Amino acid sequence: MLTAKFKKTILKHFRKAAYWRDYDHLMNRLSLKMRIEECTENGKIAVCRSGHDCDLCYYDSVRIIDAPVSVFAFERAEDKHREYLDGPESMWIDKPSKHAWDNFYQSRDVAAEMAGY
């Protein structure tokens, strides 16, 4: 879990934080690190997503990926993914053992259903 050195680093950064947004960002990264550590099994994590695009095409997906080396690497990969989103999306990290499938994707086009296609 959290080492004494990591806790010391967090406290050092917290003392230097001039604004609450710095503290919030730091706590978000800390909770992400703890969630990744908690969900890692055999060096893998499950990244689950649910959302829809601008055409009301709903989707759900689960990807089993290697556990990231650092929180920064995970955040950077997520930022690249979010560049191409055109609607709201929820993302959460889970244990791979909870998902029997390796890579799962399902979608539903509501606009096409309403048009009778």
N, C-alpha and C positions, 0 to 999 in steps of 0.2 A: 504494500500500500504506500503510504506517504513516508518518505524517509525524513530524518531529522534535518538533513541538508536542504531538502526541498521546502520543508516548513520554514526554515530560516530564510530562504530566498523569498518566499511569499511575504513573510513579515517585513523583510527589507524593502521590497517593492511597495508594500502597503504604506509604510512610513513615508516613502517618497511621493506617493500619489497625492497630487495637488487637488484633484477633483474627484467627485464621486463616480463619474463615468469611468475613470481609470480603475477604481476599486471594483465596479461592476464587471468591467471587462476581465479583470484579473480573476474574479470569482467565477465567471462563466468558463474561463479556460481551466480553472482548477476543477470545476464540476465535470467538465468534458474529459479531462485526464482521468478522474476517478471513475467515470462511467466506462471509458475504454478499458481501463484495468479490470473493472468488475466483470465486463462482458467478454473478455478475451478467453478463448478456449483453443488450445493447440495453436496459438499464434494467429487466430482468425477472429473476426467480428462480423456480425450481420448488420448491414445498413438498410433500414426499412424506410420507404418513402410512400407518401400518399398525397394526391393533389389533382388538379385539373388545369387544362390550358384555356386559352381565350375562346376556344370553340366548344367549350363544355365537354371535352373528352376527358373523362375521369380515368385515373390510373393508380395502381398499387404495384409496388415492386419490392423485392428483397434481393440483396446482393451479398454474398459471402466474400469478404475481402481479407487480405492480410492485415493484421493489426498495424496501425500506423506507427512509425518510429517516434514521432513527436506530435504534440497537439498542433503545432504550427503547420506541419505537413498535412494533417487532416483538415484544418481550417482552410488552407490554400486550395486543396482539392475541392472542398465544398464551394468555395468562392468561384472557382472555374465552372463548376456545375451550375451554380445559380445565375451565371451570366446569360445563359440560354433559356431560362424559364420565362414563360409568358402567362403565368397564373400562379395562384398560391400553392404552396407545397409544405407538407409536414415531413420532417425527417427525424428519426430516432435510431439509437443504437441498441442492439439486442444481442443475446447469446445465440450463436449459430445452432446450438442443440435444440432450440425452440422451433426451428424451421426445418422441416424434413427435406425441403427442396433446396438446391444450391442457389440457382438463379431463377427467380420467379418474376413474371411480369404479366399483368392483366389490365386491360383497358375497356372502356365502354364509351361509345360516342353518342351522347344524349341528343345532340342536334340532328344527327342522322336518323335516330329513332323517332324523333318528333316529326321529321319530314317524311317518314314512311319508308325509308331505305332499309 
